[in-house]
Amino acid sequence: MTAARPRPARLGRGVRGWVTDPLTPALLLAVGALGAAGSGHVLTWAVIGALTGYTLSGSV
């Protein structure tokens, strides 16, 4: 008798199609933008601080 070989696990076609869809990054960006809209003042200071640190580190 021969033992049956286990089948490799595969990503479902629905999930695979969604992950490889070209509109997925646009959708994720839109959701991120909506989430960031509520904390814009915090993000503004974070960006200013990051740019200042980048400039002062001599990377420019």
C-alpha positions in Angstrom: 0.0 0.0 0.0 1.1 3.5 -0.7 0.5 6.4 1.6 -1.3 9.4 0.1 0.9 12.5 -0.2 -0.3 15.6 1.6 -1.4 18.4 -0.8 0.5 21.7 -0.5 -1.5 24.5 1.1 -2.6 27.1 -1.5 -4.0 30.5 -1.2 -7.6 30.6 -2.3 -8.4 32.1 -5.7 -10.5 34.8 -4.2 -7.8 36.0 -1.8 -5.1 35.6 -4.4 -7.0 37.7 -6.9 -7.7 40.4 -4.3 -4.0 40.6 -3.2 -2.7 40.9 -6.8 -5.4 43.3 -8.0 -3.9 46.6 -9.2 -6.5 48.6 -7.3 -5.5 47.2 -3.9 -2.8 49.7 -3.2 -5.2 52.6 -4.1 -7.8 51.2 -1.8 -5.3 50.9 1.1 -4.0 54.4 0.4 -7.5 55.8 0.6 -8.2 54.0 3.8 -4.9 55.3 5.3 -5.7 58.9 4.1 -9.1 58.8 5.8 -7.5 57.4 9.0 -4.8 60.1 8.9 -7.3 62.9 8.4 -8.4 62.7 12.0 -4.9 63.2 13.3 -3.5 65.6 10.8 -1.9 67.9 13.4 0.0 65.0 14.9 1.2 63.9 11.5 2.2 67.4 10.6 4.5 67.6 13.6 5.8 64.1 12.9 6.8 65.0 9.3 8.4 68.3 10.4 10.4 66.4 13.1 11.5 63.7 10.6 12.6 66.3 8.0 14.5 68.2 10.7 16.2 65.1 11.9 17.1 64.1 8.4 18.5 67.6 7.7 20.5 67.8 10.9 22.0 64.3 10.5 23.9 65.5 7.5 22.0 63.2 5.1 21.1 66.1 2.8 
